[in-house]
Amino acid sequence: MTPRPRLALVGDRSDRVPAHARFDEIVPAFGVDVDWLPSSTVTEDIAAYDGIWVVPGSPYVSQANVLLAIRTARTLGIPYLGTCGGFQHALIEYARNVLGLVDAEDVQYDADAATPLIVPLCCSLVGETAPLHFAPDTRLASVYPGLSETVETYHCKYGLNPEYEDRILAGSLRVTGWDAEKAPRAVELPDHPFFVGSLFQPELSSTAAQLHPLIRAFLGAVGERARHGH
């Protein structure tokens, strides 16, 4: 009998984060077993999950544990989706542990960070929709067949510091989604089964009857890992 896929949602539940309430509506449609893990509870045991989704809600109670979850997904090939805060922290984890930018930080944790990787956006995207352009022949593009751009929903104030974009691209991580001004809005690891971070929040434009195509693609990868083992 094929084991039922297990998905960890990592984040600190709050009524102030619109995405969290939306998860209550859409999780029953996922078709997988879902555990919501507050950041303070994350341990190396998260490696037992078939998928890891770091949900919005930064700054997290335990940044270290969120970064542990992301590193586990990245290094063990566990399907990963990070939205808003999960996008930001995927960049921090990669910068610190792959690129050697050990001081890379989100200014929400340290306003005087030596390497301010995540900083306020020029224009807040709280409650906004905006165009998303994506690179062809990428994981992100594959979920929008026949399109080169779309419109996505945001609820975010922070993003990648443009001063560090070239440094981030020094490794295998790729920016695969941009806004109209070419500011990064999505990243992925092309040599990973599924590793995508998006500043936009696909959960906010999902319903139980119609999940966003990025979520469907992620859940497909989660199911694939469960079927074929670790």
C-alpha positions as CSV (number, residue, x, y, z in Angstrom):
1,M,0.0,0.0,0.0
2,T,1.4,3.4,-1.0
3,P,2.0,5.6,2.2
4,R,-0.1,8.7,2.4
5,P,2.2,11.7,1.7
6,R,3.1,13.9,4.7
7,L,3.5,17.6,4.4
8,A,4.9,20.0,7.0
9,L,3.7,23.6,7.1
10,V,6.3,25.6,9.0
11,G,5.4,28.9,10.5
12,D,3.9,30.6,13.5
13,R,0.2,30.8,13.4
14,S,-1.3,34.3,13.6
15,D,-4.7,35.9,13.0
16,R,-2.7,38.8,11.5
17,V,-1.4,36.8,8.6
18,P,-4.2,36.4,5.9
19,A,-2.6,33.3,4.4
20,H,-2.9,31.4,7.6
21,A,-6.7,31.6,7.6
22,R,-6.7,30.6,3.9
23,F,-4.9,27.4,4.7
24,D,-7.8,26.3,6.9
25,E,-9.9,26.4,3.7
26,I,-7.6,24.8,1.2
27,V,-5.6,22.2,3.2
28,P,-8.5,19.6,3.1
29,A,-8.1,19.7,-0.7
30,F,-4.4,18.8,-0.6
31,G,-4.9,15.1,-0.4
32,V,-2.0,14.6,1.9
33,D,-1.5,14.5,5.7
34,V,-0.6,18.0,6.9
35,D,1.1,19.0,10.1
36,W,1.4,22.7,11.1
37,L,4.8,23.1,12.9
38,P,5.4,26.3,14.8
39,S,9.0,27.4,14.2
40,S,9.9,26.7,17.8
41,T,9.1,23.0,17.4
42,V,11.1,22.2,14.3
43,T,13.9,19.7,14.7
44,E,15.9,17.5,12.4
45,D,13.0,15.1,12.5
46,I,11.4,17.3,9.8
47,A,13.5,15.1,7.4
48,A,10.8,12.5,7.7
49,Y,8.3,14.6,5.7
50,D,7.7,14.2,2.0
51,G,7.3,18.0,1.6
52,I,8.1,21.2,3.5
53,W,6.3,24.5,3.0
54,V,7.6,27.5,4.9
55,V,4.5,29.7,5.0
56,P,4.2,33.5,5.4
57,G,4.6,35.2,8.8
58,S,8.2,36.5,9.1
59,P,9.9,37.3,11.4
60,Y,9.5,33.9,12.9
61,V,9.8,33.0,16.5
62,S,12.8,30.7,15.7
63,Q,14.6,31.9,12.6
64,A,17.2,29.2,13.2
65,N,14.7,26.4,13.0
66,V,13.1,27.8,9.9
67,L,16.5,27.8,8.3
68,L,17.0,24.2,9.5
69,A,13.8,23.2,7.7
70,I,14.9,24.9,4.5
71,R,18.5,23.4,4.7
72,T,17.0,20.0,5.3
73,A,14.7,20.3,2.2
74,R,17.5,21.6,0.1
75,T,20.2,19.1,1.0
76,L,18.0,16.0,1.1
77,G,16.0,16.6,-2.0
78,I,12.7,17.1,-0.1
79,P,10.1,19.1,-2.2
80,Y,10.1,22.6,-0.9
81,L,7.8,25.6,-1.3
82,G,8.4,28.9,0.4
83,T,5.9,31.7,0.1
84,C,6.7,35.3,1.2
85,G,8.7,34.7,4.4
86,G,9.6,31.2,3.0
87,F,11.0,32.9,-0.1
88,Q,13.0,35.4,1.9
89,H,14.4,32.7,4.2
90,A,15.3,30.4,1.3
91,L,17.5,33.2,0.1
92,I,19.1,33.7,3.6
93,E,19.7,29.9,4.0
94,Y,21.3,29.6,0.6
95,A,23.4,32.8,1.0
96,R,24.7,31.6,4.4
97,N,25.3,27.9,3.8
98,V,26.1,27.7,0.1
99,L,27.6,31.1,-0.8
100,G,29.4,31.7,2.5
101,L,27.6,35.0,3.2
102,V,27.4,34.0,6.9
103,D,26.1,37.4,8.0
104,A,23.2,37.4,5.4
105,E,20.2,38.6,7.3
106,D,16.7,40.0,7.1
107,V,16.6,43.5,8.6
108,Q,13.4,42.6,10.4
109,Y,15.7,40.6,12.8
110,D,18.6,43.0,12.8
111,A,18.2,46.5,11.4
112,D,22.0,47.0,11.5
113,A,22.9,43.7,9.8
114,A,26.3,43.6,8.2
115,T,24.8,41.8,5.1
116,P,21.2,43.1,4.8
117,L,20.0,40.6,2.2
118,I,16.3,41.0,2.9
119,V,15.1,44.7,3.0
120,P,11.9,46.7,2.6
121,L,10.5,46.7,-0.9
122,C,10.5,50.0,-2.7
123,C,6.7,49.7,-2.8
124,S,4.8,47.6,-0.3
125,L,2.9,44.7,-1.9
126,V,0.5,44.2,1.0
127,G,-2.8,43.3,-0.4
128,E,-1.7,43.9,-4.0
129,T,-1.8,42.0,-7.3
130,A,1.0,42.5,-9.8
131,P,2.3,41.1,-13.0
132,L,4.7,38.1,-12.8
133,H,7.0,37.4,-15.7
134,F,8.9,34.0,-15.7
135,A,11.8,32.5,-17.5
136,P,11.0,29.8,-20.1
137,D,12.0,26.2,-19.5
138,T,11.9,26.5,-15.7
139,R,9.9,24.8,-13.0
140,L,7.9,28.0,-12.5
141,A,7.1,28.3,-16.2
142,S,5.9,24.7,-16.4
143,V,3.0,25.5,-14.1
144,Y,1.7,28.1,-16.5
145,P,1.7,26.3,-19.8
146,G,1.5,28.5,-22.8
147,L,2.1,31.7,-20.8
148,S,5.0,34.0,-20.4
149,E,3.4,36.1,-17.7
150,T,0.5,36.2,-15.3
151,V,-0.9,38.2,-12.4
152,E,-0.2,37.1,-8.8
153,T,-1.4,38.0,-5.3
154,Y,1.0,39.4,-2.7
155,H,0.9,40.4,0.9
156,C,4.5,41.3,1.5
157,K,6.7,44.2,2.5
158,Y,10.2,42.8,2.2
159,G,12.3,41.3,-0.6
160,L,15.8,40.7,-1.9
161,N,18.2,43.6,-1.6
162,P,19.1,44.4,-5.3
163,E,22.7,45.1,-4.1
164,Y,23.1,41.3,-3.5
165,E,21.3,39.9,-6.5
166,D,24.5,39.2,-8.4
167,R,26.0,37.5,-5.4
168,I,22.9,35.2,-5.0
169,L,23.2,34.2,-8.6
170,A,26.8,33.1,-8.2
171,G,25.6,29.6,-7.3
172,S,23.0,27.3,-8.8
173,L,20.0,29.1,-7.4
174,R,18.1,30.9,-10.2
175,V,15.8,33.8,-10.2
176,T,13.0,32.6,-12.4
177,G,10.2,35.1,-11.8
178,W,10.2,38.9,-11.9
179,D,7.9,41.9,-11.7
180,A,7.6,44.4,-14.5
181,E,10.8,46.2,-13.3
182,K,12.8,42.9,-13.2
183,A,12.8,42.7,-9.4
184,P,13.0,39.1,-8.3
185,R,9.7,37.5,-7.3
186,A,10.5,33.8,-7.5
187,V,13.6,31.6,-7.3
188,E,14.3,27.9,-7.8
189,L,17.0,25.2,-7.7
190,P,17.0,23.6,-11.2
191,D,18.9,20.5,-9.9
192,H,16.5,19.8,-7.1
193,P,13.3,17.6,-7.4
194,F,11.2,20.7,-6.4
195,F,12.6,23.8,-4.7
196,V,10.7,27.0,-5.3
197,G,10.4,30.2,-3.4
198,S,7.9,32.8,-4.3
199,L,7.3,36.3,-2.9
200,F,3.8,36.1,-4.2
201,Q,1.4,33.9,-2.2
202,P,-0.4,31.2,-4.3
203,E,-2.4,30.2,-1.3
204,L,-4.2,33.6,-1.3
205,S,-5.5,33.0,-4.8
206,S,-6.6,29.4,-4.1
207,T,-9.9,27.9,-3.1
208,A,-10.6,24.3,-2.0
209,A,-12.2,23.8,-5.4
210,Q,-9.4,25.4,-7.4
211,L,-5.8,25.2,-6.0
212,H,-3.2,27.5,-7.6
213,P,-1.2,25.6,-10.2
214,L,2.0,26.1,-8.3
215,I,0.5,24.4,-5.3
216,R,-0.8,21.6,-7.4
217,A,2.7,21.1,-8.9
218,F,4.3,21.1,-5.4
219,L,1.8,18.6,-4.1
220,G,2.5,16.4,-7.1
221,A,6.2,16.4,-6.2
222,V,5.3,15.6,-2.5
223,G,3.3,12.6,-3.7
224,E,6.1,11.5,-6.0
225,R,8.5,11.4,-3.1
226,A,6.1,9.5,-0.9
227,R,5.6,6.9,-3.7
228,H,9.2,6.4,-4.4
229,G,10.6,6.7,-0.9
230,H,13.4,8.8,0.5
